[in-house]
Amino acid sequence: MLIDSHCHLDYFNQPGECADVVARARAAGVEQMVTIGVTLAQSRAAVEIAEQFEHVWACVGVHPNHAADVLPVVEPGALADLARHPKVIGIGESGLDYFYDKTSPEIQAQNFRANIRAAQLSNLPLCIHARDADDDIAGILREERATGGDFSFLLHCFSSSRALAEAALEMGGYVSFSGILTFPKSQALREIARDVPPERLLVETDSPYLAPAPLRGKRNEPANTVHTARVLAEVKGLPEAELAALTTRNFRTLFRKAA
């Protein structure tokens, strides 16, 4: 059994489309999936989707590129309240993204810290988006852990530096790999994945984005977790079934509410 630890099912919004996507995932052996919020409104939509499907969980949070959509930034308590729902198993996605110039670094940092505080309040793991902001991500994580207390977290769709991976692992974090791992030019990323401790690995699609190598250019969906898992198994030198069992076990360790 595989679990897609990060997808965006609210983007499959044509009549009956989401149900078809979930059914195809389960037919492919991806038995559960987590749909992720990127705004407060889309977080509520993620919860509604999770309510409709037994095998779907939700995370609630505000993405860095949407941090300035509604100001002041989201209150930690608002996310923590939403996270009380039985199908909500984490906070996020949140973090920093300096690749796009959609939100100032200052507002992104305020939003990131608010999402971290929500994770601390709710005692749920935080799903982190990191793009071209490795040093600041690591710095904020260390600061917030020192001032507000420990919290669990996941670097989702990892494509950052080895230094960020090592910093996250040192703080007890987990690392999730997406279809980027399968791209021909991702050898350096595969080398990082090789060195991540097996007990800290997860797998995801980030669908509808980043379809893995056999399907590049097409819309991605949770069923395609199998392609990334296959490459990750090769990288780790494990049989595919063992990799599936390993990442599922890690998922349930991190997302305790889904156990």
N, C-alpha and C positions, 0 to 999 in steps of 0.2 A: 504494500500500500504506500502511495505517495501522498503528500500534502503540499498543495500550492500555498506557500506562506504569505504570498502578496499578489493580489490581483485587484482589478477595478471593475467589478461586475456592473456597476451603474452605467458604464459606457456601452453596455450591450442592452440598449433601451428600446429596440423595436418590439412590437407585440410578440410575445412568446420566445424572444431571442435569448433572454437570460436563462430560461428553463432549458432551452436546447444546449446552451453552452455548459451548464452544470451537468446535464445528462451525458454529453460527449466526454467531459472530464472523467466522470465516474466510469464510463465504458472503457476509458483508456487506462484505468487503474489509479487515477487521481481521486481519491475517495472523499477528501475534504479540501476546502479552500478558504482563504481569508480575504474578504473584500475590504478595501482600505478607503478611509475618508481623506479628502484633500482640502475641504472647506467644512465649516460647521454644517452647512446645508447638505453637502454631499455625505458627511458623516451620518446625518440622520437618515439619508437615503440608504446608506450602507447597512444601517441597523434594520431598516424595513426589508431589505433584500435578505438579510440573514434570518429574519423572522419567517420568511416564505419557504426557506429550504433547510431541511434538517442538517445537511452536510456543509453548510456555509456559516462561518463566523465573521465577525466584523471588528475593525479597529476604527477609532474616532480621533481625528486630529486635524491640524491645519498645516498644509505644505508650505515650504518657504516661499514659493513663487506666488502663493495666495495670501501671504501674511498681511499685506497691506490692503486687501480687498475690502475689509471692514475694520475700521480703526475706532478706538484703541484695539490692540490685538486681543484675541480671545482670552477670556478669563480662565485660569486653571480649573476653577470650580465648575464652570459650565461643561468642560470636557469630563471632569470627574463624575459629575452628575449623570451625564449620558453613558458613561462607562459602567454604571451600576446595572445596566440592562444585562440579563443573563447571557445574551449572545455576543456581547462585547468582551473581547479577550485582551485588548491592548490599546495603547495610545499611539496615534500617528496616522499618516506619516508626517513627520516634521524633521527639521534639520536646517541645513544651510545649502544654498545653491548660488555660487558666484559665476557660473557659466552664463546664465541668463540675467539680464539687467531689468528684471520685473519688479524687484523690491529691494530697497536699500539694505546693506548689511546690518545697519543698526536695527531696523524693524524686524529683519529676519532673526537676529539674535534675541530680541524681545520675545518674539513668537516661539522660538526654540525653547527658551527658558520657561515660558508659560506651559508648553507641552511637557517639558521635563517635570515641572511641578505637578501637573495633572497625573503623570505616571507615579510620582511619589505619593500623592494623595490617594490614588486608587489602588496602589500596590499592584500595578499591572506593568508589563514590559512596554518599552518605547520603541517604535519602529522608526529608524533614522534614515533620512535622505541626505546623502553627502555628495556634493559635486563641486570640485575645484575649491574646496574650503577645508582641507584636511586639518591644518593646524588649528583653525578656529573651532572646528568640531571637537577635536580632542581637548582643547583648552576649556571649552564650555562644559564638557562632560566632567572634567576633573573638578572645575570650580563648583558645579552644582552638586556633585557627590560630596564635596568637602563641606558645603554650607547647608545643604538640605537633606542629606542622607543618601544612602545607597539606593539604587534602582537597577533593574535589569533592562537590557536593551539589545537591539538587533540592528546591525548595519545592513540595510536591505539593498538588493540589486548591486552588490559590491563591484565597483570598478575603479576604486581609488588606489592610493599608494600602499606599499607594504608597511610603511611607517604607521599609517592610520589603522590598518588591520592589527598590527602588533600592539598599538596603544589600546585599542578596543579589547583585545584578548586579555591584556594585562588587567583591565578593569572588570573582567568577567563577562564581557560582551560576546554575542554570537555574530556570525557572518553568513549572509545568504547570497547565493549566486543565481543569476538569471541566465537568459539566453545569450548574453554577452560572452559568457564562458565558452560558448561553442564557436565563436567567430574565429576565422583563420588567423587574424592579427592579434588574438588575445593570449598569446603564449605567456607573457609576463603575468597575466591574471591567473592563468592555469597554474603557474608556479606558486603563486600566493595560495591558491586553493589547496594545492598539494601539501602545503606546510601548515594550514589551519588544523588544529587538533580535531580529530573526528567528532568528539563530543560537543563541538561548537558550530557544526555545519548545518545549514538549512538550504532549501532549494525553493525556487519561485519562478513565476513567469513575468511579473509586472505587466501582465496583459491589460489592455490590448496592444501594448508596446513591446518592442524588442523580441520579435519572433526568433527562435533559435535557427542555427545555420541551415537546416534542411528547408526552412520555410521563410527565409529572409525576404522582406518586401511584402509579406502577407500580414494580415491582422493576426495578432497573437491571441491565444486563449488558454485557459488552465490545462486543457488536455495536453498541451505541449510541454508541460513540466517533464514529461518522460524523456524528451530529447536532452534537456539540460542535465537531468539526473544520470543519463547514460554516459555523458561526457565526464561528469563529476566522478562517477564510479571508475572510469578509466584513469582519471587523474590520480585518484586515491588508491588504485590497484585493488579494487573491491568488486565482487560480483554485484550485478545490478540489484538483486534482491536484498543483499546485505546493506547496500547504500540506502535503499528505500526504507528498510527497517531502522537504520541508524538515524536518518534525517527525521523520520516520524517520531522516534523516541526523543530526539533533541527538541522537536517542536513541542511535544507534550511537557517536557521539562521546563522550557522557557515560558510557554503559554499555559500556565498551570490551570487556568480557568477552563481550558478546553480538554483537560485530561479526563 
